[in-house]
Amino acid sequence: MRDERVESSGGAGEYASISAEGISRRAFFGGLGAGVGAAALAGRVEAGEVRKSPRSESASFPMGRPLRVLPVLVYGSATKQERTSWRSYGAIHSQPDAADESRRIDAELKEAAATAEFPIDFQPVAVVSNEAGVAQVTETDVDAFLVYAAGGDPKWFSALAASEAPNVMFIRHRSGPFYLYHEIAHWRYLRQSGDTMVEPNADLDDIVVDDYAEVMWRLRALYGLKNARGTKMLAVGSLTAYSAPGQELGPKHAQEVWGYQIDIISYEDFKQRLGRIRSDASSMDDVERELRAFLGRRTVTLKTERRFVENSFVALRVCRELLHEKGAFNIAFDRCMGRDIIEMLDTPPCLLEALINDEGYTSYCHTDLTHTVPGVLLRWIAGRPTFVCNTHLPHDGVFTVAHCAAPTRMNGKHPEPTTVMTHYESDYGAATKIEYRKGQVVTVIVPNLHCTRWDGFKGTIIDSPFLPACRSQMDIRVQGDCVKLAQQVEGFHAQVVYGDYLREVGYALKKTKALEWRNYSQEVSA
């Protein structure tokens, strides 16, 4: 694994919106993951238990649904003949050869699964040596094929690549018995005996030689993609976006490319739930226990009124209730800096959204799907919270971001030093000011407003300033071409996560076949 992974709001403006009456709650791609939120957080305790047992300072981050991977050993049989060529390159030509290799693969994958940072379920190795066997494998219900290309007809591999499950091809050069496809994967498979790449369903990014670390980051990308697809989102009030393109195209993109399901939660529904909790003594006792545990952290400093923090924890109980009840994973508030939301909660939802992200769900400022989709994907790939934030002018190799709803558990485990203070624009309520780790490597994704391109780079946090702006702020040293980034970057909001996950994001986006990906740290991340 890469060493960098080891831990060492915009201004007030007008929003377009889609109200509850203007969007069908069920007319989405229901077959792509109904109830994904509940299933994806299967490793966490039930919502009622969460309310009674506040997360400790070192609580583990919830995992998603395991990636189901079928290893497929493909080889070609060969029988010795006199005075003619009878075998191709490679060390595997018979059933005994294949049986030995199958056992070797099984042992290697058990070791890989034991050290993986994400849940993965390797199926028993399927051994294939003819076209019929390939056809049978392509019908298997799994999330991905890990294809061991020992030998066989290139058309067999094209058939596997054309199946619904993504393929990662593994080739042995020096890690075991030599494989034929070390010689012919490029020429016979990708170029199909010509000079240009013509295989429509695979490229060099899908091929690994000898190195299981290279396999695992690709599978991690597919795990993130699996859990991001089919996300159920709860939009409190309406769907809103900061831009006309985002308002028009964001919901369609989220539904058609990512299989999102979206439920609109009315203000009135949310208000009634708040009232029920406040009128229930037992619930308020639980709120008080959670509040004391939070404020009692050695990492938390309170510089606003305590009642605003209490209001955030009351609203947190409502959000947990809704997420559990609806089987959802994401929840957000439409005009989160506006009077309606602030009056309903008696605080801006900044601290509330930070706490939701800390628990393993996703919640970002506004219900803008242009930045929600990359945040959800990053959360699953990285296995830790993501920080949605405003971007600023890149200059002198530095990229500054800021927002008021910053998660406290940026590494997915331990809280960072946090000052709870007022939301900047309103100077009211409770928001988080995080002191980020200097030297921490981060991944930054900036989606454009038309949902056609994501820009990304790797950087290093060099400061957590306290400018008159949104409370949580990062100055990030860009590892890559900052001048080109400034010239070409599109969009406005960014998603930031601890660690370097640029390869995984790019690989996942390629599988959607719907988004352009620009990696401004390409050379330093290779």
Backbone torsions as a table, in degrees:
resi	resn	phi	psi	omega
1	MET	NA	154.7	-178.0
2	ARG	-70.7	139.7	-178.1
3	ASP	-61.4	-28.9	-175.9
4	GLU	-63.0	-17.7	-177.3
5	ARG	-81.8	-16.4	178.3
6	VAL	-71.7	133.7	-173.7
7	GLU	-71.9	101.1	167.5
8	SER	-66.1	NA	NA
9	SER	NA	123.9	-178.7
10	GLY	-58.8	171.2	177.0
11	GLY	-66.7	160.2	-179.8
12	ALA	-61.1	136.8	-179.1
13	GLY	-163.4	-176.1	-178.9
14	GLU	-83.9	144.8	176.6
15	TYR	-120.2	142.2	162.8
16	ALA	-86.5	158.9	-177.7
17	SER	-152.2	158.5	170.5
18	ILE	-120.5	121.2	-177.3
19	SER	-83.5	176.0	179.4
20	ALA	-60.8	-32.4	-178.6
21	GLU	-75.6	-17.3	-172.4
22	GLY	-99.4	7.3	-179.2
23	ILE	-143.5	134.5	176.8
24	SER	-77.5	127.4	-176.6
25	ARG	-73.2	-22.9	-173.8
26	ARG	-114.1	-4.3	-173.0
27	ALA	-86.2	45.7	179.6
28	PHE	-117.7	-170.4	-176.7
29	PHE	-81.3	73.8	-173.9
30	GLY	-61.0	-28.4	-177.7
31	GLY	-72.6	-5.7	-175.5
32	LEU	-96.8	17.9	173.9
33	GLY	137.3	44.3	176.7
34	ALA	-58.2	135.5	179.9
35	GLY	72.6	21.9	-176.8
36	VAL	-60.8	-35.9	-177.4
37	GLY	-58.5	-47.0	-178.9
38	ALA	-66.8	-42.4	-178.7
39	ALA	-68.7	-39.1	-176.0
40	ALA	-66.7	-27.4	178.8
41	LEU	-102.5	32.1	-176.6
42	ALA	-61.4	-24.6	-178.5
43	GLY	-78.6	-10.3	-178.6
44	ARG	-90.6	166.7	175.7
45	VAL	-75.0	163.8	-178.8
46	GLU	-65.4	157.7	-173.4
47	ALA	-57.9	-41.5	-179.7
48	GLY	-62.4	-36.2	179.2
49	GLU	-71.5	-34.5	178.0
50	VAL	-60.8	-40.6	-176.7
51	ARG	-65.5	-28.9	-178.0
52	LYS	-94.2	-12.3	-177.0
53	SER	-130.8	86.0	180.0
54	PRO	-56.0	144.5	-179.1
55	ARG	-63.8	136.3	177.6
56	SER	-72.9	171.4	-177.4
57	GLU	-66.4	-18.8	-179.6
58	SER	-119.9	29.6	-177.7
59	ALA	-61.9	143.5	179.4
60	SER	-75.4	152.5	-178.2
61	PHE	-87.4	136.6	-176.5
62	PRO	-63.3	141.5	176.6
63	MET	-93.3	164.6	178.1
64	GLY	-100.0	-165.0	178.1
65	ARG	-69.2	135.1	-178.2
66	PRO	-60.9	148.0	172.3
67	LEU	-82.3	120.3	-179.8
68	ARG	-91.2	116.8	-173.9
69	VAL	-120.8	130.1	175.8
70	LEU	-102.3	113.3	171.8
71	PRO	-73.8	132.2	-178.2
72	VAL	-126.0	112.6	175.9
73	LEU	-91.5	117.2	-178.7
74	VAL	-112.8	127.8	178.5
75	TYR	-144.9	165.9	176.7
76	GLY	-113.6	130.7	178.4
77	SER	-72.0	149.7	178.2
78	ALA	-143.8	137.5	177.9
79	THR	-119.3	131.2	-176.9
80	LYS	-61.8	136.2	177.8
81	GLN	-130.8	154.2	-178.8
82	GLU	-85.9	139.1	169.4
83	ARG	57.7	33.3	174.6
84	THR	-158.9	160.1	176.7
85	SER	-73.6	129.7	-175.1
86	TRP	-129.9	-4.8	178.4
87	ARG	-139.2	153.3	177.4
88	SER	-92.7	179.5	172.9
89	TYR	-57.0	159.7	172.5
90	GLY	110.0	160.3	-174.2
91	ALA	-103.0	-0.8	-175.2
92	ILE	-118.8	110.1	-176.4
93	HIS	-133.6	-1.5	-174.2
94	SER	-141.3	168.1	178.0
95	GLN	-61.7	-42.0	176.4
96	PRO	-61.8	-40.2	175.9
97	ASP	-58.7	-46.0	-177.4
98	ALA	-66.8	-35.9	179.1
99	ALA	-65.1	-42.6	176.9
100	ASP	-62.3	-44.0	-179.0
101	GLU	-67.1	-35.9	178.2
102	SER	-61.8	-41.6	178.2
103	ARG	-66.0	-38.6	178.3
104	ARG	-63.5	-44.8	179.6
105	ILE	-61.3	-44.9	-179.3
106	ASP	-58.5	-43.5	179.9
107	ALA	-65.7	-40.8	179.4
108	GLU	-64.4	-39.6	-177.5
109	LEU	-73.3	-32.8	174.7
110	LYS	-61.2	-41.3	178.2
111	GLU	-66.5	-41.5	179.9
112	ALA	-64.1	-42.9	-179.4
113	ALA	-64.7	-35.5	-177.5
114	ALA	-68.1	-26.0	-177.8
115	THR	-105.1	-0.1	-178.6
116	ALA	-67.6	149.8	178.3
117	GLU	-94.7	9.4	179.2
118	PHE	-144.8	155.6	-177.6
119	PRO	-73.1	128.7	-178.7
120	ILE	-140.6	138.2	-176.7
121	ASP	-120.4	98.9	176.8
122	PHE	-82.0	125.0	177.7
123	GLN	-79.5	165.8	174.0
124	PRO	-58.1	146.3	-176.2
125	VAL	-64.9	129.4	172.9
126	ALA	-94.1	129.7	-178.5
127	VAL	-107.9	124.7	-172.8
128	VAL	-129.0	133.0	179.2
129	SER	-137.7	15.3	177.6
130	ASN	-157.4	171.1	-175.6
131	GLU	-64.2	-37.2	179.7
132	ALA	-63.7	-40.6	178.2
133	GLY	-64.2	-38.4	176.8
134	VAL	-62.3	-45.6	-179.4
135	ALA	-60.5	-38.8	179.6
136	GLN	-66.1	-42.0	179.9
137	VAL	-62.6	-40.7	-177.2
138	THR	-62.6	-17.3	178.8
139	GLU	-90.5	-1.9	-177.4
140	THR	-71.7	137.4	-179.4
141	ASP	-87.3	88.5	176.4
142	VAL	-136.9	173.4	-178.8
143	ASP	-89.7	-24.3	-178.2
144	ALA	-160.5	154.2	172.1
145	PHE	-109.1	131.3	169.9
146	LEU	-104.9	102.7	-167.6
147	VAL	-97.7	118.4	177.7
148	TYR	-92.4	107.0	-169.6
149	ALA	-91.8	72.6	-180.0
150	ALA	-74.6	-32.8	-178.8
151	GLY	178.8	-170.8	179.1
152	GLY	106.3	173.6	-176.0
153	ASP	-71.3	132.7	176.5
154	PRO	-55.1	-29.1	178.9
155	LYS	-63.8	-28.8	177.7
156	TRP	-64.0	-40.6	-179.0
157	PHE	-71.8	-33.6	174.7
158	SER	-64.4	-37.8	178.4
159	ALA	-66.2	-40.9	177.4
160	LEU	-64.3	-42.7	-179.3
161	ALA	-65.8	-27.2	-179.4
162	ALA	-82.1	-5.9	179.5
163	SER	-71.9	172.8	-177.6
164	GLU	-70.3	-30.1	-178.1
165	ALA	-82.8	133.4	176.4
166	PRO	-60.5	152.0	-179.6
167	ASN	-115.4	136.7	164.4
168	VAL	-117.7	123.7	-178.9
169	MET	-95.4	131.1	177.7
170	PHE	-112.9	130.4	-178.3
171	ILE	-125.0	134.8	176.1
172	ARG	-94.8	129.9	169.9
173	HIS	-110.2	-59.5	-178.9
174	ARG	-125.0	2.8	-175.9
175	SER	-88.3	0.4	-177.4
176	GLY	171.5	-155.3	179.3
177	PRO	-61.1	129.9	-174.6
178	PHE	-60.1	137.6	-178.6
179	TYR	-102.9	142.0	174.8
180	LEU	-53.7	-39.1	-170.6
181	TYR	-76.1	-3.1	166.9
182	HIS	-63.3	-32.1	177.1
183	GLU	-81.8	-43.6	-163.5
184	ILE	-116.1	3.8	-180.0
185	ALA	-59.5	-40.9	-178.6
186	HIS	-73.0	-51.0	-172.7
187	TRP	-77.5	-53.7	-173.6
188	ARG	-78.6	-37.1	-174.4
189	TYR	-88.9	-59.5	-175.8
190	LEU	-75.3	-39.8	-178.1
191	ARG	-97.6	-7.9	178.1
192	GLN	48.6	50.6	174.6
193	SER	70.2	18.7	178.0
194	GLY	-120.6	-161.0	-177.1
195	ASP	-102.1	-12.1	-177.0
196	THR	-120.3	152.7	178.1
197	MET	-70.5	119.7	-177.0
198	VAL	-125.8	-11.1	178.1
199	GLU	-63.6	117.8	-172.1
200	PRO	-76.7	-17.1	-171.1
201	ASN	-117.6	12.6	179.0
202	ALA	-157.7	158.3	172.9
203	ASP	-149.4	-170.3	-175.7
204	LEU	-62.1	-27.6	178.7
205	ASP	-64.0	-18.4	-178.3
206	ASP	-93.1	4.6	-175.5
207	ILE	-118.6	132.8	179.6
208	VAL	-125.7	137.8	175.9
209	VAL	-112.3	115.8	169.3
210	ASP	70.6	-29.5	-164.5
211	ASP	-98.9	110.3	-179.4
212	TYR	-70.2	-24.8	174.9
213	ALA	-61.2	-36.2	177.7
214	GLU	-69.3	-34.0	175.0
215	VAL	-65.0	-45.4	-170.2
216	MET	-68.8	-35.1	178.1
217	TRP	-69.2	-31.0	175.7
218	ARG	-67.6	-42.2	178.2
219	LEU	-67.0	-33.5	176.2
220	ARG	-62.7	-40.4	176.5
221	ALA	-61.3	-42.1	179.6
222	LEU	-69.2	-34.7	173.7
223	TYR	-61.1	-46.0	177.9
224	GLY	-61.5	-41.9	179.8
225	LEU	-64.1	-42.4	179.6
226	LYS	-59.1	-46.0	-175.2
227	ASN	-78.9	-24.1	176.8
228	ALA	-76.0	-34.6	178.9
229	ARG	-67.8	142.3	178.0
230	GLY	78.9	12.9	179.4
231	THR	-58.2	136.5	173.2
232	LYS	-100.9	125.9	-175.3
233	MET	-113.9	135.7	173.2
234	LEU	-106.0	118.9	-180.0
235	ALA	-106.7	109.5	-179.1
236	VAL	-79.4	115.8	-178.7
237	GLY	99.9	-66.5	-176.1
238	SER	-172.4	176.8	168.5
239	LEU	-91.5	128.5	179.2
240	THR	-131.1	160.6	174.5
241	ALA	-148.2	156.0	-179.3
242	TYR	-76.5	-14.4	-174.7
243	SER	-133.9	156.0	175.7
244	ALA	-63.0	-44.6	176.6
245	PRO	-60.6	-41.0	179.9
246	GLY	-64.8	-37.1	179.7
247	GLN	-68.3	-40.3	-177.5
248	GLU	-77.1	-41.5	-169.6
249	LEU	-101.7	-24.2	-175.3
250	GLY	-58.3	-52.7	179.9
251	PRO	-60.5	-42.1	-179.7
252	LYS	-63.0	-43.6	179.0
253	HIS	-62.2	-45.4	-178.6
254	ALA	-62.9	-37.9	-178.5
255	GLN	-75.0	-49.9	-170.3
256	GLU	-79.8	-35.5	-177.6
257	VAL	-91.2	-37.7	-172.9
258	TRP	-111.1	-2.0	176.3
259	GLY	67.7	27.9	-179.3
260	TYR	-64.9	145.7	167.4
261	GLN	-114.5	136.6	-173.0
262	ILE	-127.8	125.7	173.2
263	ASP	-111.7	132.3	174.0
264	ILE	-90.1	124.4	176.0
265	ILE	-103.5	120.0	-176.6
266	SER	-71.2	154.7	174.2
267	TYR	-57.2	-40.0	-176.2
268	GLU	-63.1	-42.1	176.8
269	ASP	-60.0	-47.1	-178.2
270	PHE	-64.1	-41.8	179.3
271	LYS	-61.5	-42.4	180.0
272	GLN	-63.1	-39.6	178.9
273	ARG	-67.1	-40.0	175.6
274	LEU	-59.2	-44.0	-179.2
275	GLY	-62.9	-39.5	179.9
276	ARG	-63.8	-40.5	180.0
277	ILE	-67.5	-43.9	-178.0
278	ARG	-66.1	-25.4	-179.3
279	SER	-90.2	-3.2	-178.5
280	ASP	-104.5	114.6	-175.1
281	ALA	-61.3	-40.3	-179.0
282	SER	-63.5	-43.1	178.8
283	SER	-62.7	-41.7	-179.1
284	MET	-69.9	-29.8	173.3
285	ASP	-63.4	-41.5	177.9
286	ASP	-64.1	-41.8	177.4
287	VAL	-58.0	-45.5	-179.0
288	GLU	-62.3	-39.3	179.0
289	ARG	-64.7	-44.3	178.5
290	GLU	-64.6	-40.6	-179.5
291	LEU	-61.4	-45.8	179.8
292	ARG	-64.5	-40.5	179.0
293	ALA	-62.5	-40.8	-179.7
294	PHE	-66.9	-50.9	-178.2
295	LEU	-69.7	-19.6	178.2
296	GLY	-82.8	-5.2	177.1
297	ARG	-61.8	142.1	176.4
298	ARG	-67.9	-15.6	-177.8
299	THR	-92.5	-4.4	-172.7
300	VAL	-108.6	132.4	172.9
301	THR	-120.6	128.2	-177.5
302	LEU	-97.7	121.4	177.1
303	LYS	-131.4	34.9	171.3
304	THR	-145.4	-178.7	-178.4
305	GLU	-72.6	138.3	-178.5
306	ARG	-58.6	-32.8	-176.9
307	ARG	-62.1	-29.4	178.8
308	PHE	-68.8	-35.3	176.6
309	VAL	-68.8	-42.1	176.1
310	GLU	-58.9	-44.3	179.7
311	ASN	-60.1	-36.7	178.7
312	SER	-66.0	-39.2	179.9
313	PHE	-73.1	-31.9	173.4
314	VAL	-63.3	-47.0	179.1
315	ALA	-65.2	-32.0	177.4
316	LEU	-61.0	-39.2	178.0
317	ARG	-64.1	-37.9	176.8
318	VAL	-64.8	-43.8	-179.2
319	CYS	-63.9	-42.9	176.0
320	ARG	-58.8	-44.4	-179.5
321	GLU	-59.3	-45.9	-178.9
322	LEU	-67.8	-43.9	-179.5
323	LEU	-61.2	-42.9	179.4
324	HIS	-68.8	-44.9	-177.0
325	GLU	-64.7	-38.9	-175.8
326	LYS	-92.7	-5.2	-176.0
327	GLY	63.7	39.0	-174.4
328	ALA	-104.6	166.3	179.9
329	PHE	-119.4	-29.5	-176.3
330	ASN	-120.1	140.9	174.1
331	ILE	-141.9	140.6	-179.2
332	ALA	-153.1	165.0	-177.9
333	PHE	-113.9	136.4	-168.9
334	ASP	-65.0	-67.1	-179.0
335	ARG	-103.0	74.3	-166.5
336	CYS	-68.9	-15.8	176.2
337	MET	-101.0	3.6	-175.0
338	GLY	-90.4	170.1	-174.9
339	ARG	-64.0	-39.9	-175.5
340	ASP	-59.5	-47.7	-178.2
341	ILE	-69.4	-45.3	-177.0
342	ILE	-64.0	-38.9	177.6
343	GLU	-69.5	-36.9	-179.4
344	MET	-64.8	-43.9	-177.3
345	LEU	-90.8	-16.1	-167.9
346	ASP	54.1	41.0	171.7
347	THR	179.9	147.0	166.2
348	PRO	-61.4	155.9	-175.0
349	PRO	-81.6	20.7	-173.6
350	CYS	-61.9	-57.5	178.9
351	LEU	-62.4	-39.4	178.3
352	LEU	-55.5	-49.0	-178.1
353	GLU	-67.6	-35.2	175.5
354	ALA	-60.3	-43.3	-179.4
355	LEU	-66.7	-38.0	178.4
356	ILE	-62.1	-45.0	178.0
357	ASN	-64.6	-36.8	178.0
358	ASP	-61.5	-28.2	-177.9
359	GLU	-85.2	-6.1	175.8
360	GLY	111.3	-13.6	172.3
361	TYR	-81.1	-176.0	173.6
362	THR	-124.6	139.6	178.3
363	SER	-154.7	120.9	-175.2
364	TYR	-125.7	155.2	177.8
365	CYS	-54.8	127.8	179.1
366	HIS	73.4	166.3	177.6
367	THR	-104.0	39.0	-176.7
368	ASP	-81.5	114.7	-175.2
369	LEU	-75.9	-15.1	178.1
370	THR	-64.3	-33.9	177.9
371	HIS	-103.3	-14.1	177.2
372	THR	-67.8	-44.9	-176.1
373	VAL	-60.2	-50.5	178.6
374	PRO	-65.6	-31.8	177.6
375	GLY	-64.1	-43.0	179.9
376	VAL	-65.5	-44.2	179.2
377	LEU	-61.5	-45.6	179.9
378	LEU	-62.1	-39.3	180.0
379	ARG	-58.1	-41.9	-177.4
380	TRP	-76.2	-39.3	179.2
381	ILE	-65.0	-46.0	-174.7
382	ALA	-82.9	-24.7	-176.5
383	GLY	67.7	39.1	179.9
384	ARG	-161.8	165.7	-177.3
385	PRO	-66.5	156.1	174.1
386	THR	-117.4	151.8	-174.9
387	PHE	-111.9	110.7	174.5
388	VAL	-83.4	137.3	-171.7
389	CYS	-156.0	161.0	173.8
390	ASN	-77.1	143.8	175.8
391	THR	-97.4	159.4	178.8
392	HIS	-131.3	172.3	-174.7
393	LEU	-62.5	118.5	175.2
394	PRO	-67.9	132.4	179.5
395	HIS	-158.7	148.1	176.5
396	ASP	51.3	34.0	177.7
397	GLY	78.1	9.1	-176.1
398	VAL	-119.2	138.0	178.3
399	PHE	-123.3	119.2	-177.6
400	THR	-103.6	137.0	176.3
401	VAL	-131.7	155.2	179.8
402	ALA	-159.3	146.6	170.7
403	HIS	-166.3	169.9	-174.9
404	CYS	-104.3	-5.1	-177.2
405	ALA	-114.4	61.8	-174.0
406	ALA	-93.8	129.4	174.1
407	PRO	-59.3	150.3	178.8
408	THR	-90.9	-24.3	-175.8
409	ARG	-101.2	65.5	-173.2
410	MET	-65.5	-23.9	176.0
411	ASN	-93.8	6.5	178.9
412	GLY	79.2	1.6	-177.1
413	LYS	-130.3	-72.9	-170.4
414	HIS	-101.3	138.9	178.2
415	PRO	-68.8	143.5	171.5
416	GLU	-80.7	160.8	172.9
417	PRO	-55.8	126.2	-170.7
418	THR	-131.4	127.8	169.6
419	THR	-103.7	123.5	176.6
420	VAL	-92.7	115.9	-175.4
421	MET	-141.9	-175.0	-177.6
422	THR	-70.7	154.2	168.8
423	HIS	-64.0	137.0	-170.3
424	TYR	-63.4	-54.4	-171.4
425	GLU	-63.7	-37.4	-179.3
426	SER	-93.6	-16.6	-173.1
427	ASP	50.4	46.1	-174.2
428	TYR	-146.4	154.4	169.8
429	GLY	77.9	-150.8	-174.9
430	ALA	-128.7	127.7	176.6
431	ALA	-140.1	168.6	-176.9
432	THR	-108.6	132.5	169.3
433	LYS	-112.0	109.2	-175.1
434	ILE	-98.5	137.0	171.4
435	GLU	-94.4	100.9	-175.5
436	TYR	-77.4	156.1	-177.0
437	ARG	-75.1	119.5	174.1
438	LYS	-66.6	136.5	-176.7
439	GLY	89.7	-7.5	179.8
440	GLN	-69.9	127.5	174.8
441	VAL	-75.1	136.6	179.2
442	VAL	-132.6	155.3	169.5
443	THR	-104.5	131.8	-179.9
444	VAL	-119.6	125.9	177.4
445	ILE	-120.2	127.7	177.2
446	VAL	-119.0	103.0	178.8
447	PRO	-79.4	145.3	176.9
448	ASN	-81.4	172.0	-172.5
449	LEU	-78.7	-19.6	-176.7
450	HIS	-94.3	3.2	178.0
451	CYS	59.9	38.7	179.1
452	THR	-119.6	-15.7	-174.3
453	ARG	-152.5	143.0	169.9
454	TRP	-118.9	133.2	172.1
455	ASP	-101.7	140.1	-178.3
456	GLY	-144.7	154.0	173.7
457	PHE	-155.6	160.9	172.1
458	LYS	-97.6	141.7	178.8
459	GLY	-145.8	177.5	178.4
460	THR	-128.6	130.3	178.7
461	ILE	-69.2	125.1	179.1
462	ILE	-111.0	-13.4	179.5
463	ASP	-166.9	154.5	169.4
464	SER	-120.4	79.4	-172.8
465	PRO	-70.3	174.3	177.8
466	PHE	-129.4	64.5	178.5
467	LEU	-78.8	160.2	175.3
468	PRO	-72.2	78.0	-174.9
469	ALA	-156.3	-173.6	176.4
470	CYS	-50.4	144.4	-161.7
471	ARG	-64.0	-47.3	-178.6
472	SER	-87.3	122.1	-171.8
473	GLN	-133.2	140.9	174.9
474	MET	-127.7	133.0	160.6
475	ASP	-98.9	120.8	-173.6
476	ILE	-116.1	123.8	173.6
477	ARG	-77.6	117.7	-176.6
478	VAL	-73.4	127.1	173.2
479	GLN	-97.1	86.9	-174.9
480	GLY	154.5	-161.6	-174.7
481	ASP	-87.7	93.4	-177.9
482	CYS	-69.3	-33.2	179.4
483	VAL	-64.5	-47.7	178.4
484	LYS	-63.2	-38.8	177.1
485	LEU	-58.4	-46.7	-179.7
486	ALA	-63.6	-35.0	-178.2
487	GLN	-74.3	-31.1	-168.0
488	GLN	-114.6	-17.8	-173.2
489	VAL	-60.5	143.1	177.0
490	GLU	-120.8	174.9	178.2
491	GLY	79.6	-170.7	-177.0
492	PHE	-137.7	-58.9	179.0
493	HIS	-76.6	149.4	174.6
494	ALA	-120.7	160.0	168.9
495	GLN	-116.8	130.7	-177.4
496	VAL	-122.9	137.5	177.9
497	VAL	-139.1	146.5	175.3
498	TYR	-67.0	133.6	177.1
499	GLY	106.6	167.9	179.5
500	ASP	-105.1	107.7	-178.6
501	TYR	-126.8	27.4	-177.8
502	LEU	-63.8	-41.7	-179.3
503	ARG	-62.6	-43.1	-178.8
504	GLU	-64.0	-43.3	179.9
505	VAL	-62.1	-47.5	179.8
506	GLY	-60.8	-40.1	179.9
507	TYR	-66.9	-42.2	178.8
508	ALA	-64.3	-42.6	-178.8
509	LEU	-63.8	-36.5	178.9
510	LYS	-60.3	-34.6	-179.2
511	LYS	-72.0	-22.3	176.9
512	THR	-75.5	-24.7	-178.1
513	LYS	56.6	29.3	-174.5
514	ALA	-132.0	-7.9	-173.9
515	LEU	-134.7	139.2	170.8
516	GLU	-81.7	144.1	-178.6
517	TRP	-125.2	125.2	176.0
518	ARG	-118.3	116.5	-178.4
519	ASN	-105.4	106.1	-177.6
520	TYR	-80.7	-3.1	175.0
521	SER	-113.0	27.9	-172.0
522	GLN	-53.0	-47.9	-174.7
523	GLU	-70.3	-40.9	-176.9
524	VAL	-77.9	-16.1	-179.1
525	SER	-97.2	-10.1	-175.3
526	ALA	-68.9	NA	NA
